[in-house]
Amino acid sequence: MSSIEVNLGSRPVKKGDVLGVEGEDYIIAIGEELYALSPAAFYIWRMCDGRSISELVDRASSELGIPKDQLKEVFVNIVTRLAEYGLVELGTISKEK
């Protein structure tokens, strides 16, 4: 199994298409493969447009009224799982400041 490193500087880009909703899960298709995402995973997947996870956390914090510190680990964990299943591709930002 490959080891995927995800951090706040990672820049995920979503892959796949939304097919619909089944129960509480959102169904995503990549080719012939179907994936069921929880509402939280779908919310994060939908945001993955190449911005850094840190930027996505900032946006979600504003939208949801949840402190950033409570969202960072959740975002990193969910994006890691999405990457493991091929539902996002990862890029990184430069470490220069």
NORHUCOR-V831206 format. One record per pair of residues at least 6 apart in sequence whose C-alpha atoms are under 7 Angstrom apart, sorted by the first residue. I is the first residue (numbers start at 0). J is the second residue. If there is no record, write none. Layout:
BEGIN
i:I j:J
i:I j:J
END
This chain:
BEGIN
i:3 j:79
i:5 j:75
i:5 j:79
i:6 j:75
i:7 j:51
i:7 j:52
i:7 j:53
i:7 j:75
i:8 j:51
i:8 j:52
i:8 j:53
i:8 j:91
i:8 j:92
i:9 j:51
i:9 j:52
i:9 j:89
i:9 j:90
i:9 j:91
i:9 j:92
i:10 j:49
i:10 j:50
i:10 j:51
i:10 j:52
i:10 j:89
i:10 j:90
i:10 j:91
i:11 j:47
i:11 j:48
i:11 j:49
i:11 j:50
i:11 j:87
i:11 j:88
i:11 j:89
i:11 j:90
i:12 j:47
i:12 j:48
i:12 j:49
i:12 j:87
i:12 j:88
i:12 j:89
i:13 j:44
i:13 j:45
i:13 j:47
i:13 j:48
i:13 j:86
i:13 j:87
i:13 j:88
i:14 j:86
i:14 j:87
i:15 j:27
i:15 j:28
i:15 j:29
i:15 j:86
i:16 j:27
i:16 j:28
i:16 j:29
i:17 j:26
i:17 j:27
i:17 j:28
i:18 j:26
i:18 j:27
i:18 j:28
i:19 j:25
i:19 j:26
i:20 j:26
i:23 j:37
i:23 j:38
i:24 j:35
i:24 j:36
i:24 j:37
i:24 j:38
i:25 j:35
i:25 j:36
i:25 j:37
i:25 j:38
i:25 j:41
i:26 j:33
i:26 j:34
i:26 j:35
i:26 j:36
i:27 j:33
i:27 j:34
i:27 j:35
i:28 j:34
i:40 j:77
i:46 j:55
i:56 j:67
i:56 j:70
i:56 j:71
i:57 j:67
i:60 j:66
i:60 j:67
i:81 j:87
i:82 j:88
END
